[in-house]
Amino acid sequence: MSNLLKKEYSEVSYISGPLLFLENAPDLAYNAIVRIKDAKGRERGGQVIDVSDKITMLQLFEEPSGLDLSTTTVNLVEDVARLGVSKDMIGRRFNGIGEPIDSLPAVVAEKRLPIGGAPINPVAREMPEEFIQTGISTIDTLLTLVRGQKLPIFSGAGLPANEVAAQIARQAKVIGEDTEFAVVFAAMGVTQRELTYFTQEFERTGALARSVLFLNKANDPAVERLLTPRMALTAAEYLAFEHGYHVLVILTDMTNYAEALREIGGAREEIPGRRGYPGYMYTDLASLYERAGVVEGLPGSVTQIPILTMPDDDVTHPIPDLTGYITEGQVYLERSLHTQGIYPPINPGPSLSRLMNNGIGKGKTREDHKGISDQLQAAYANGLDLRRLVAITGEDALSANDRLYLSFADDFEKYFINQGNADRGIDESLDTAWAILSKLPKSELTRLSRDQIDKYYGAKMDELWGSR
Protein backbone atom coordinates (compact mmCIF):
# COMPACT_ATOMS: atom_id res chain seq x y z
CA MET A 1 0.00 0.00 0.00
CA SER A 2 1.10 3.59 -0.55
CA ASN A 3 2.29 5.55 2.47
CA LEU A 4 0.68 8.68 1.13
CA LEU A 5 -2.12 9.53 3.58
CA LYS A 6 -4.65 11.88 2.07
CA LYS A 7 -7.70 13.24 3.93
CA GLU A 8 -8.32 12.41 7.58
CA TYR A 9 -11.73 11.49 9.03
CA SER A 10 -12.48 11.40 12.75
CA GLU A 11 -16.27 11.16 13.19
CA VAL A 12 -16.47 7.48 14.16
CA SER A 13 -19.99 6.82 15.44
CA TYR A 14 -20.11 3.08 16.07
CA ILE A 15 -17.95 -0.06 16.09
CA SER A 16 -19.54 -3.52 15.77
CA GLY A 17 -17.21 -6.50 15.51
CA PRO A 18 -15.10 -6.05 12.35
CA LEU A 19 -17.22 -3.08 11.19
CA LEU A 20 -16.59 0.60 11.82
CA PHE A 21 -19.22 3.25 11.02
CA LEU A 22 -17.97 6.68 9.97
CA GLU A 23 -20.08 9.84 9.64
CA ASN A 24 -19.65 12.66 7.13
CA ALA A 25 -17.29 10.87 4.75
CA PRO A 26 -19.33 10.61 1.53
CA ASP A 27 -16.24 11.24 -0.59
CA LEU A 28 -14.76 7.87 0.40
CA ALA A 29 -15.30 5.48 -2.50
CA TYR A 30 -16.58 1.92 -2.32
CA ASN A 31 -13.68 -0.57 -1.96
CA ALA A 32 -11.24 2.20 -0.95
CA ILE A 33 -8.43 1.11 1.36
CA VAL A 34 -8.01 3.09 4.59
CA ARG A 35 -5.75 3.14 7.63
CA ILE A 36 -7.35 3.38 11.08
CA LYS A 37 -5.26 4.85 13.92
CA ASP A 38 -6.13 4.67 17.64
CA ALA A 39 -5.09 6.99 20.48
CA LYS A 40 -1.83 5.09 21.04
CA GLY A 41 -0.80 5.42 17.42
CA ARG A 42 -1.44 1.79 16.48
CA GLU A 43 -2.60 1.43 12.89
CA ARG A 44 -4.95 -1.08 11.31
CA GLY A 45 -5.98 -1.60 7.72
CA GLY A 46 -9.55 -1.43 6.53
CA GLN A 47 -11.76 -1.28 3.44
CA VAL A 48 -14.86 0.73 2.57
CA ILE A 49 -17.78 -1.63 1.96
CA ASP A 50 -20.77 0.74 1.96
CA VAL A 51 -21.16 4.45 1.26
CA SER A 52 -24.08 6.85 1.79
CA ASP A 53 -24.48 10.59 2.34
CA LYS A 54 -24.43 10.19 6.13
CA ILE A 55 -22.74 6.89 7.02
CA THR A 56 -19.73 5.11 5.54
CA MET A 57 -19.14 1.50 6.61
CA LEU A 58 -15.62 0.08 6.89
CA GLN A 59 -14.36 -3.47 7.36
CA LEU A 60 -11.34 -3.82 9.63
CA PHE A 61 -8.50 -6.13 8.62
CA GLU A 62 -7.57 -6.65 12.28
CA GLU A 63 -9.25 -6.89 15.69
CA PRO A 64 -10.98 -3.65 16.82
CA SER A 65 -9.81 -3.93 20.44
CA GLY A 66 -8.38 -0.64 21.73
CA LEU A 67 -10.33 1.58 19.35
CA ASP A 68 -12.13 4.49 21.02
CA LEU A 69 -14.85 6.43 19.22
CA SER A 70 -13.53 9.83 20.27
CA THR A 71 -9.86 9.32 19.40
CA THR A 72 -9.93 7.04 16.36
CA THR A 73 -9.01 8.57 13.01
CA VAL A 74 -9.31 7.23 9.48
CA ASN A 75 -7.01 8.09 6.57
CA LEU A 76 -7.44 7.21 2.91
CA VAL A 77 -4.59 5.10 1.49
CA GLU A 78 -5.87 3.81 -1.85
CA ASP A 79 -8.97 4.66 -3.86
CA VAL A 80 -9.46 0.91 -4.37
CA ALA A 81 -7.79 -2.25 -3.03
CA ARG A 82 -4.64 -2.87 -5.06
CA LEU A 83 -1.74 -5.31 -5.16
CA GLY A 84 1.79 -4.36 -6.13
CA VAL A 85 2.83 -6.92 -8.75
CA SER A 86 6.14 -7.97 -10.24
CA LYS A 87 7.75 -11.05 -11.77
CA ASP A 88 9.85 -11.13 -8.61
CA MET A 89 6.75 -12.41 -6.76
CA ILE A 90 7.57 -15.89 -8.09
CA GLY A 91 9.22 -17.89 -5.34
CA ARG A 92 7.76 -15.70 -2.59
CA ARG A 93 5.24 -16.19 0.24
CA PHE A 94 2.67 -13.55 1.23
CA ASN A 95 -0.13 -13.28 3.76
CA GLY A 96 -3.76 -12.92 2.70
CA ILE A 97 -3.46 -9.19 1.97
CA GLY A 98 -0.28 -9.40 -0.07
CA GLU A 99 2.35 -8.64 2.58
CA PRO A 100 5.58 -10.74 2.52
CA ILE A 101 5.83 -13.38 5.28
CA ASP A 102 9.07 -15.04 4.19
CA SER A 103 11.49 -12.64 5.96
CA LEU A 104 12.56 -11.21 2.61
CA PRO A 105 12.27 -7.55 1.53
CA ALA A 106 9.03 -6.28 0.05
CA VAL A 107 8.62 -6.81 -3.68
CA VAL A 108 9.45 -3.76 -5.78
CA ALA A 109 6.20 -3.37 -7.67
CA GLU A 110 6.21 -2.88 -11.42
CA LYS A 111 2.51 -1.99 -11.25
CA ARG A 112 -0.23 -1.61 -8.65
CA LEU A 113 -3.35 -3.36 -9.95
CA PRO A 114 -6.91 -3.31 -8.56
CA ILE A 115 -7.59 -6.72 -7.02
CA GLY A 116 -11.12 -6.74 -8.45
CA GLY A 117 -9.62 -7.58 -11.82
CA ALA A 118 -10.68 -6.42 -15.25
CA PRO A 119 -13.66 -8.26 -16.75
CA ILE A 120 -12.73 -10.36 -19.79
CA ASN A 121 -14.75 -9.41 -22.84
CA PRO A 122 -16.67 -12.59 -23.79
CA VAL A 123 -15.90 -11.94 -27.45
CA ALA A 124 -12.16 -11.91 -26.65
CA ARG A 125 -12.26 -15.27 -24.84
CA GLU A 126 -10.75 -18.19 -26.69
CA MET A 127 -11.96 -21.76 -26.25
CA PRO A 128 -9.63 -23.62 -23.82
CA GLU A 129 -8.01 -26.39 -25.87
CA GLU A 130 -4.52 -27.13 -24.50
CA PHE A 131 -3.79 -30.00 -22.12
CA ILE A 132 -2.29 -29.39 -18.66
CA GLN A 133 -0.65 -32.46 -17.13
CA THR A 134 -1.20 -32.77 -13.38
CA GLY A 135 0.73 -36.03 -13.06
CA ILE A 136 -2.34 -37.67 -11.48
CA SER A 137 -3.61 -40.50 -13.69
CA THR A 138 -7.30 -40.24 -12.79
CA ILE A 139 -7.39 -36.53 -13.60
CA ASP A 140 -5.18 -36.59 -16.71
CA THR A 141 -6.84 -39.64 -18.27
CA LEU A 142 -10.48 -39.34 -17.22
CA LEU A 143 -11.01 -35.71 -16.11
CA THR A 144 -8.50 -33.88 -18.25
CA LEU A 145 -7.62 -30.33 -17.19
CA VAL A 146 -7.44 -27.84 -20.05
CA ARG A 147 -5.60 -24.53 -20.08
CA GLY A 148 -8.05 -21.75 -19.17
CA GLN A 149 -10.52 -24.10 -17.48
CA LYS A 150 -11.90 -23.91 -13.95
CA LEU A 151 -12.12 -27.42 -12.51
CA PRO A 152 -12.98 -27.63 -8.79
CA ILE A 153 -12.15 -30.47 -6.41
CA PHE A 154 -15.03 -31.44 -4.10
CA SER A 155 -13.71 -32.89 -0.86
CA GLY A 156 -15.09 -33.85 2.55
CA ALA A 157 -13.90 -33.31 6.09
CA GLY A 158 -10.86 -35.48 6.80
CA LEU A 159 -10.11 -36.27 3.15
CA PRO A 160 -6.64 -35.43 1.80
CA ALA A 161 -7.59 -32.37 -0.24
CA ASN A 162 -4.52 -30.46 0.96
CA GLU A 163 -2.23 -33.29 -0.09
CA VAL A 164 -3.85 -33.45 -3.53
CA ALA A 165 -3.55 -29.67 -3.89
CA ALA A 166 0.14 -29.74 -2.99
CA GLN A 167 0.76 -32.67 -5.36
CA ILE A 168 -0.88 -30.87 -8.28
CA ALA A 169 1.07 -27.71 -7.51
CA ARG A 170 4.28 -29.75 -7.47
CA GLN A 171 3.65 -31.81 -10.62
CA ALA A 172 1.53 -29.69 -12.98
CA LYS A 173 3.14 -28.75 -16.28
CA VAL A 174 2.45 -27.90 -19.90
CA ILE A 175 3.94 -30.61 -22.10
CA GLY A 176 5.33 -30.38 -25.60
CA GLU A 177 5.97 -26.64 -25.53
CA ASP A 178 8.74 -24.29 -24.48
CA THR A 179 6.48 -22.10 -22.36
CA GLU A 180 6.76 -20.54 -18.93
CA PHE A 181 4.53 -22.15 -16.33
CA ALA A 182 3.76 -20.84 -12.84
CA VAL A 183 1.54 -21.81 -9.92
CA VAL A 184 -0.31 -19.29 -7.77
CA PHE A 185 -1.44 -20.96 -4.58
CA ALA A 186 -3.96 -19.32 -2.23
CA ALA A 187 -4.85 -20.95 1.10
CA MET A 188 -7.76 -19.44 3.05
CA GLY A 189 -8.52 -20.07 6.71
CA VAL A 190 -5.82 -22.72 7.14
CA THR A 191 -4.52 -23.81 10.53
CA GLN A 192 -0.91 -23.29 11.54
CA ARG A 193 -0.30 -27.01 10.96
CA GLU A 194 -1.66 -26.77 7.41
CA LEU A 195 0.32 -23.60 6.74
CA THR A 196 3.51 -25.32 7.91
CA TYR A 197 2.69 -28.34 5.71
CA PHE A 198 2.20 -26.24 2.58
CA THR A 199 5.31 -24.16 3.21
CA GLN A 200 7.54 -27.16 3.88
CA GLU A 201 6.08 -29.16 0.99
CA PHE A 202 6.68 -26.36 -1.52
CA GLU A 203 10.23 -25.82 -0.25
CA ARG A 204 11.09 -29.53 -0.01
CA THR A 205 9.99 -30.37 -3.53
CA GLY A 206 11.34 -27.24 -5.19
CA ALA A 207 7.85 -26.19 -6.30
CA LEU A 208 8.31 -22.82 -4.57
CA ALA A 209 10.77 -21.75 -7.27
CA ARG A 210 7.91 -21.39 -9.77
CA SER A 211 5.11 -20.54 -7.31
CA VAL A 212 3.54 -17.55 -5.59
CA LEU A 213 1.92 -18.38 -2.24
CA PHE A 214 -0.81 -16.38 -0.48
CA LEU A 215 -1.48 -17.87 2.96
CA ASN A 216 -4.38 -16.72 5.15
CA LYS A 217 -4.50 -18.34 8.58
CA ALA A 218 -7.61 -19.41 10.46
CA ASN A 219 -6.97 -16.84 13.21
CA ASP A 220 -6.62 -13.97 10.72
CA PRO A 221 -9.62 -11.63 10.40
CA ALA A 222 -12.46 -12.97 8.28
CA VAL A 223 -12.40 -9.93 6.00
CA GLU A 224 -8.82 -10.79 5.01
CA ARG A 225 -10.12 -14.15 3.78
CA LEU A 226 -12.28 -12.32 1.25
CA LEU A 227 -9.26 -10.50 -0.16
CA THR A 228 -6.91 -13.51 -0.41
CA PRO A 229 -8.27 -15.15 -3.60
CA ARG A 230 -8.51 -11.75 -5.28
CA MET A 231 -4.89 -11.02 -4.43
CA ALA A 232 -3.90 -14.40 -5.88
CA LEU A 233 -5.92 -13.97 -9.07
CA THR A 234 -4.53 -10.46 -9.60
CA ALA A 235 -0.98 -11.85 -9.42
CA ALA A 236 -1.98 -14.68 -11.77
CA GLU A 237 -3.54 -12.34 -14.35
CA TYR A 238 -0.45 -10.12 -14.29
CA LEU A 239 1.94 -13.04 -14.86
CA ALA A 240 -0.32 -14.54 -17.53
CA PHE A 241 -1.43 -11.59 -19.60
CA GLU A 242 1.58 -9.29 -19.25
CA HIS A 243 4.45 -11.80 -19.06
CA GLY A 244 3.06 -14.75 -21.02
CA TYR A 245 3.01 -17.34 -18.25
CA HIS A 246 0.56 -20.20 -18.22
CA VAL A 247 -0.64 -19.93 -14.63
CA LEU A 248 -2.40 -22.58 -12.58
CA VAL A 249 -4.29 -21.03 -9.65
CA ILE A 250 -5.14 -23.35 -6.76
CA LEU A 251 -7.67 -21.93 -4.26
CA THR A 252 -8.16 -23.84 -1.01
CA ASP A 253 -10.50 -23.93 0.82
CA MET A 254 -13.42 -22.10 -0.82
CA THR A 255 -15.68 -23.27 2.02
CA ASN A 256 -13.65 -21.13 4.43
CA TYR A 257 -14.03 -18.23 2.01
CA ALA A 258 -17.82 -18.68 1.88
CA GLU A 259 -18.01 -18.94 5.68
CA ALA A 260 -16.18 -15.61 5.93
CA LEU A 261 -18.65 -14.15 3.43
CA ARG A 262 -21.52 -15.33 5.66
CA GLU A 263 -19.85 -13.97 8.80
CA ILE A 264 -19.34 -10.53 7.30
CA GLY A 265 -22.88 -10.55 5.90
CA GLY A 266 -24.21 -11.28 9.39
CA ALA A 267 -22.17 -8.45 10.90
CA ARG A 268 -23.64 -6.11 8.27
CA GLU A 269 -27.13 -7.36 9.23
CA GLU A 270 -27.89 -8.47 5.69
CA ILE A 271 -30.94 -10.59 4.99
CA PRO A 272 -29.60 -14.16 4.71
CA GLY A 273 -30.26 -16.53 1.82
CA ARG A 274 -29.93 -20.33 1.71
CA ARG A 275 -28.58 -21.72 4.99
CA GLY A 276 -27.61 -18.26 6.15
CA TYR A 277 -25.30 -17.47 3.24
CA PRO A 278 -25.73 -14.11 1.48
CA GLY A 279 -28.12 -14.06 -1.43
CA TYR A 280 -25.34 -12.65 -3.61
CA MET A 281 -22.96 -15.57 -2.99
CA TYR A 282 -23.46 -16.90 -6.52
CA THR A 283 -22.38 -13.56 -7.98
CA ASP A 284 -19.49 -13.29 -5.56
CA LEU A 285 -18.16 -16.77 -6.39
CA ALA A 286 -18.63 -16.10 -10.11
CA SER A 287 -16.53 -12.93 -9.79
CA LEU A 288 -13.64 -15.21 -8.74
CA TYR A 289 -14.16 -18.26 -10.94
CA GLU A 290 -14.77 -16.26 -14.12
CA ARG A 291 -11.28 -14.77 -13.89
CA ALA A 292 -9.96 -17.97 -15.47
CA GLY A 293 -9.53 -18.11 -19.21
CA VAL A 294 -7.53 -17.61 -22.39
CA VAL A 295 -7.75 -14.16 -23.99
CA GLU A 296 -7.38 -13.58 -27.72
CA GLY A 297 -4.19 -11.74 -28.56
CA LEU A 298 -2.60 -12.27 -25.13
CA PRO A 299 0.09 -14.94 -24.71
CA GLY A 300 -0.66 -16.53 -21.33
CA SER A 301 -3.59 -18.22 -19.63
CA VAL A 302 -5.16 -18.56 -16.19
CA THR A 303 -6.44 -22.00 -15.14
CA GLN A 304 -8.18 -22.56 -11.81
CA ILE A 305 -8.51 -25.50 -9.46
CA PRO A 306 -10.73 -24.33 -6.58
CA ILE A 307 -10.91 -26.82 -3.70
CA LEU A 308 -13.84 -26.92 -1.31
CA THR A 309 -14.94 -29.08 1.60
CA MET A 310 -18.57 -30.16 1.35
CA PRO A 311 -20.18 -29.84 4.81
CA ASP A 312 -21.46 -33.29 5.84
CA ASP A 313 -20.36 -34.55 2.38
CA ASP A 314 -23.50 -32.87 1.02
CA VAL A 315 -23.11 -31.99 -2.64
CA THR A 316 -26.42 -30.05 -2.52
CA HIS A 317 -24.96 -27.65 0.03
CA PRO A 318 -24.97 -24.07 -1.39
CA ILE A 319 -21.18 -23.86 -1.75
CA PRO A 320 -20.62 -26.94 -3.99
CA ASP A 321 -24.02 -26.44 -5.60
CA LEU A 322 -23.28 -22.89 -6.78
CA THR A 323 -19.68 -23.77 -7.62
CA GLY A 324 -20.92 -26.59 -9.87
CA TYR A 325 -23.12 -24.16 -11.80
CA ILE A 326 -20.27 -21.73 -12.48
CA THR A 327 -17.36 -24.06 -13.20
CA GLU A 328 -16.71 -26.61 -15.95
CA GLY A 329 -16.91 -29.88 -14.10
CA GLN A 330 -15.81 -31.28 -10.74
CA VAL A 331 -13.41 -33.82 -9.26
CA TYR A 332 -14.81 -35.82 -6.32
CA LEU A 333 -12.68 -37.17 -3.50
CA GLU A 334 -14.41 -40.35 -2.28
CA ARG A 335 -14.51 -41.27 1.41
CA SER A 336 -14.87 -45.01 0.79
CA LEU A 337 -11.71 -45.03 -1.35
CA HIS A 338 -9.86 -43.08 1.33
CA THR A 339 -10.82 -45.57 4.04
CA GLN A 340 -9.30 -48.34 1.87
CA GLY A 341 -5.98 -46.49 1.88
CA ILE A 342 -6.26 -45.46 -1.78
CA TYR A 343 -4.55 -42.18 -2.65
CA PRO A 344 -5.51 -39.94 -4.28
CA PRO A 345 -9.09 -41.10 -3.53
CA ILE A 346 -10.66 -39.66 -6.71
CA ASN A 347 -13.95 -41.26 -7.74
CA PRO A 348 -14.25 -40.95 -11.54
CA GLY A 349 -17.95 -41.88 -11.55
CA PRO A 350 -19.54 -38.59 -10.42
CA SER A 351 -16.53 -36.56 -11.57
CA LEU A 352 -16.55 -34.68 -14.86
CA SER A 353 -14.45 -32.34 -16.98
CA ARG A 354 -16.73 -30.60 -19.48
CA LEU A 355 -13.82 -29.29 -21.56
CA MET A 356 -11.87 -32.55 -21.62
CA ASN A 357 -12.60 -33.40 -25.25
CA ASN A 358 -11.12 -30.05 -26.35
CA GLY A 359 -7.70 -30.88 -24.92
CA ILE A 360 -7.10 -34.54 -25.79
CA GLY A 361 -6.37 -36.61 -28.85
CA LYS A 362 -3.66 -36.82 -31.48
CA GLY A 363 -1.24 -33.92 -31.30
CA LYS A 364 -2.35 -33.00 -27.80
CA THR A 365 -2.15 -36.17 -25.70
CA ARG A 366 -2.50 -39.41 -27.70
CA GLU A 367 -4.87 -40.73 -30.35
CA ASP A 368 -6.30 -43.42 -28.04
CA HIS A 369 -7.03 -41.08 -25.12
CA LYS A 370 -10.77 -40.60 -25.71
CA GLY A 371 -11.40 -44.31 -26.28
CA ILE A 372 -9.37 -45.31 -23.20
CA SER A 373 -11.29 -42.83 -21.05
CA ASP A 374 -14.69 -44.08 -22.22
CA GLN A 375 -13.65 -47.73 -21.87
CA LEU A 376 -12.29 -47.27 -18.34
CA GLN A 377 -15.42 -45.46 -17.19
CA ALA A 378 -17.73 -48.10 -18.68
CA ALA A 379 -15.75 -51.08 -17.33
CA TYR A 380 -15.40 -49.56 -13.86
CA ALA A 381 -19.12 -48.75 -13.69
CA ASN A 382 -19.89 -52.37 -14.67
CA GLY A 383 -17.50 -53.64 -12.00
CA LEU A 384 -19.13 -51.46 -9.31
CA ASP A 385 -22.60 -52.73 -10.29
CA LEU A 386 -21.35 -56.30 -9.94
CA ARG A 387 -19.90 -55.52 -6.49
CA ARG A 388 -23.33 -54.44 -5.33
CA LEU A 389 -24.84 -57.59 -6.83
CA VAL A 390 -22.27 -59.79 -5.10
CA ALA A 391 -23.12 -58.17 -1.78
CA ILE A 392 -26.64 -59.54 -2.20
CA THR A 393 -26.26 -62.84 -4.08
CA GLY A 394 -22.61 -63.82 -3.57
CA GLU A 395 -20.06 -64.58 -6.29
CA ASP A 396 -21.58 -67.96 -7.20
CA ALA A 397 -24.18 -66.19 -9.33
CA LEU A 398 -21.54 -64.52 -11.51
CA SER A 399 -20.47 -65.66 -14.97
CA ALA A 400 -16.80 -65.95 -15.92
CA ASN A 401 -17.09 -62.64 -17.75
CA ASP A 402 -18.63 -60.99 -14.70
CA ARG A 403 -15.70 -62.16 -12.58
CA LEU A 404 -13.32 -60.47 -15.00
CA TYR A 405 -15.10 -57.16 -14.56
CA LEU A 406 -15.13 -57.61 -10.79
CA SER A 407 -11.39 -58.20 -10.90
CA PHE A 408 -10.98 -55.22 -13.22
CA ALA A 409 -12.63 -52.87 -10.68
CA ASP A 410 -10.19 -54.06 -8.00
CA ASP A 411 -7.17 -53.64 -10.28
CA PHE A 412 -8.35 -50.26 -11.50
CA GLU A 413 -8.57 -48.92 -7.96
CA LYS A 414 -5.37 -50.60 -6.77
CA TYR A 415 -3.04 -49.82 -9.65
CA PHE A 416 -4.57 -46.90 -11.54
CA ILE A 417 -6.33 -44.64 -9.02
CA ASN A 418 -3.98 -45.57 -6.19
CA GLN A 419 -0.76 -44.09 -7.56
CA GLY A 420 0.38 -42.45 -4.32
CA ASN A 421 2.73 -39.49 -4.70
CA ALA A 422 4.13 -40.70 -8.03
CA ASP A 423 4.28 -38.23 -10.91
CA ARG A 424 2.88 -40.05 -13.95
CA GLY A 425 3.14 -38.63 -17.43
CA ILE A 426 0.12 -38.97 -19.71
CA ASP A 427 1.76 -41.75 -21.73
CA GLU A 428 2.48 -43.73 -18.55
CA SER A 429 -1.11 -43.23 -17.38
CA LEU A 430 -2.53 -44.44 -20.71
CA ASP A 431 -0.14 -47.41 -20.80
CA THR A 432 -1.18 -48.37 -17.26
CA ALA A 433 -4.80 -48.21 -18.35
CA TRP A 434 -4.09 -50.51 -21.31
CA ALA A 435 -2.30 -53.02 -19.06
CA ILE A 436 -5.36 -53.22 -16.81
CA LEU A 437 -7.86 -53.34 -19.70
CA SER A 438 -5.83 -56.07 -21.40
CA LYS A 439 -7.04 -58.53 -18.76
CA LEU A 440 -10.48 -58.21 -20.39
CA PRO A 441 -11.20 -60.01 -23.70
CA LYS A 442 -10.69 -57.90 -26.81
CA SER A 443 -14.36 -58.39 -27.62
CA GLU A 444 -15.29 -56.38 -24.49
CA LEU A 445 -13.32 -53.29 -25.56
CA THR A 446 -16.17 -51.80 -27.56
CA ARG A 447 -15.16 -48.16 -26.99
CA LEU A 448 -11.79 -48.62 -28.68
CA SER A 449 -11.01 -48.91 -32.38
CA ARG A 450 -9.57 -52.07 -33.91
CA ASP A 451 -6.38 -50.21 -34.84
CA GLN A 452 -5.92 -49.03 -31.25
CA ILE A 453 -6.50 -52.53 -29.88
CA ASP A 454 -4.01 -54.00 -32.32
CA LYS A 455 -1.42 -51.39 -31.38
CA TYR A 456 -1.76 -51.25 -27.58
CA TYR A 457 -3.57 -54.38 -26.32
CA GLY A 458 -1.25 -56.36 -24.09
CA ALA A 459 1.46 -53.69 -24.20
CA LYS A 460 3.19 -52.83 -20.92
CA MET A 461 1.50 -55.75 -19.17
CA ASP A 462 4.83 -57.21 -18.10
CA GLU A 463 5.86 -53.88 -16.56
CA LEU A 464 2.66 -53.65 -14.49
CA TRP A 465 2.08 -57.29 -13.61
CA GLY A 466 5.54 -58.81 -13.88
CA SER A 467 6.43 -58.17 -10.24
CA ARG A 468 3.00 -58.94 -8.86
C-alpha positions, 0 to 999 in steps of 0.5 A, spaced: 500 500 500 502 507 498 504 511 504 501 517 502 495 519 507 490 523 504 484 526 507 483 524 515 476 522 518 475 522 525 467 522 526 467 514 528 460 513 530 459 506 532 464 499 532 460 492 531 465 487 531 469 487 524 465 493 522 466 501 523 461 506 522 464 513 519 459 519 519 460 525 514 465 521 509 461 521 503 467 522 498 470 515 500 469 510 494 466 503 495 472 498 496 477 504 498 483 502 502 483 506 509 488 506 515 485 506 522 489 509 527 487 509 535 489 513 540 496 510 542 498 510 534 497 503 532 494 502 525 490 497 522 488 496 515 480 497 513 476 497 506 470 501 505 464 496 503 458 501 503 457 508 502 451 513 503 451 521 504 451 520 512 454 513 514 460 510 511 461 502 513 468 500 513 471 493 514 477 492 519 482 487 517 484 486 524 481 486 531 478 492 533 480 492 540 483 498 543 479 503 538 475 508 542 470 512 538 472 519 540 480 518 538 480 514 532 481 517 526 481 514 518 485 516 513 485 514 505 490 510 502 488 507 496 482 509 492 481 501 491 484 495 493 490 494 489 496 489 489 503 491 487 505 486 482 512 484 479 515 477 476 519 477 482 513 475 486 515 468 483 518 464 489 515 468 494 510 467 500 505 472 502 499 473 507 492 474 505 493 481 503 499 481 499 504 482 505 511 478 505 511 473 510 518 469 508 522 474 511 525 477 505 524 484 503 518 487 500 517 486 492 518 492 488 512 493 484 512 494 477 505 496 477 499 496 482 493 493 480 486 493 482 484 486 485 477 486 483 480 484 476 478 487 469 472 483 466 474 479 460 470 481 454 466 474 452 468 476 445 475 476 446 475 469 450 478 463 446 476 456 447 480 452 452 483 447 448 490 445 450 492 439 455 495 441 462 498 435 465 497 434 473 501 427 473 495 424 477 492 419 472 485 419 474 485 426 472 489 426 466 486 420 463 479 421 465 477 428 467 483 432 463 484 439 465 485 444 459 488 450 459 483 456 461 478 451 465 476 452 472 475 445 474 474 444 482 475 439 487 469 437 491 472 434 498 469 432 505 472 433 512 478 429 513 479 427 506 486 429 503 484 435 499 490 439 501 495 433 499 492 433 492 492 440 492 500 440 494 501 434 489 498 438 483 502 444 484 508 440 485 507 436 478 503 440 474 506 442 467 504 444 460 507 438 455 510 439 448 511 446 448 517 451 451 512 455 455 513 458 462 509 455 467 507 458 474 503 456 480 499 461 484 497 458 490 492 461 495 490 458 502 484 461 506 482 459 513 488 454 514 490 452 521 498 453 523 499 445 521 496 446 514 500 452 513 507 449 515 505 443 511 504 447 505 510 451 506 515 445 507 512 441 501 513 447 496 520 448 499 522 440 499 519 439 492 522 445 489 515 447 487 516 454 490 521 456 485 515 457 480 510 458 485 507 464 488 503 463 495 498 467 499 497 464 505 491 466 510 491 463 517 484 461 520 486 466 526 486 472 521 480 476 520 475 474 516 475 480 512 482 478 510 479 471 507 475 475 502 481 479 499 486 472 499 483 469 492 482 476 489 490 477 491 492 471 488 488 472 481 490 479 480 498 476 481 496 470 476 492 475 471 499 479 471 503 473 470 499 470 464 497 476 460 503 481 461 508 476 461 506 470 457 506 465 463 501 459 463 498 460 470 495 454 474 491 457 480 489 453 486 484 456 491 483 452 497 478 452 501 473 455 498 468 453 504 472 457 508 471 463 504 464 462 503 463 462 511 467 468 511 462 471 506 456 469 511 460 472 517 461 478 514 454 478 511 451 477 518 455 483 521 452 487 516 445 485 518 444 483 511 438 478 509 440 471 509 439 466 503 440 459 503 442 456 509 444 463 512 449 465 506 448 471 502 443 471 497 449 474 492 454 468 494 453 466 486 455 472 484 461 473 488 463 466 487 462 467 479 466 474 480 472 469 482 471 463 478 470 467 471 477 470 472 480 464 469 480 463 461 484 464 455 484 471 452 485 472 444 491 476 442 494 475 449 500 470 450 498 466 457 492 463 460 489 462 467 487 456 469 483 454 476 482 448 481 478 451 486 478 446 492 472 446 497 470 441 503 462 439 502 459 440 509 457 433 511 459 430 504 452 434 502 453 436 494 447 439 494 450 444 500 450 451 497 457 452 496 458 446 492 451 447 488 453 454 486 460 452 484 458 446 480 453 451 476 459 456 475 465 451 473 466 446 468 466 440 471 468 437 478 473 432 481 470 428 487 474 425 493 471 419 495 470 417 502 470 409 501 476 409 497 480 413 502 478 408 508 481 403 503 488 407 503 487 409 496 490 415 494 488 420 491 481 417 492 478 420 486 472 417 484 471 418 476 464 416 476 460 422 479 466 426 476 466 430 470 471 435 466 466 438 461 472 441 456 476 434 456 474 433 449 477 439 447 484 438 450 485 430 448 487 426 442 492 426 437 497 432 437 495 433 444 495 427 448 495 421 444 490 418 439 487 413 443 485 417 449 478 418 448 477 411 447 481 409 453 477 414 457 470 411 455 472 404 456 475 405 463 469 409 465 464 403 462 468 397 465 469 400 472 461 402 472 460 395 470 464 392 476 461 397 481 454 394 479 457 387 480 460 388 487 453 391 489 450 384 486 455 380 489 453 383 496 446 380 495 447 374 491 454 372 492 459 370 487 456 364 485 451 367 481 456 370 476 459 368 470 466 368 468 465 374 464 462 378 470 468 375 474 473 379 470 469 385 470 469 384 478 477 383 478 478 389 473 474 394 478 479 391 483 485 392 479 483 399 477 482 402 484 489 398 486 493 400 480 490 406 476 487 410 481 492 408 487 498 411 484 500 415 491 505 421 490 508 418 483 508 423 478 505 419 472 506 422 465 500 422 460 503 416 456 504 412 462 497 413 465 494 411 458 499 405 458 497 403 465 490 403 463 491 398 457 495 393 461 489 393 466 484 393 460 488 387 457 485 382 462 479 383 459 477 379 452 478 384 446 471 383 444 469 387 451 473 393 448 467 396 444 469 403 446 476 402 442 477 402 435 480 395 432 487 399 430 488 401 437 486 394 440 491 391 435 497 397 437 496 397 444 492 391 447 497 387 451 502 392 451 506 394 458 502 388 461 509 385 463 511 392 466 505 392 471 504 385 472 511 382 472 512 383 479 506 382 482 
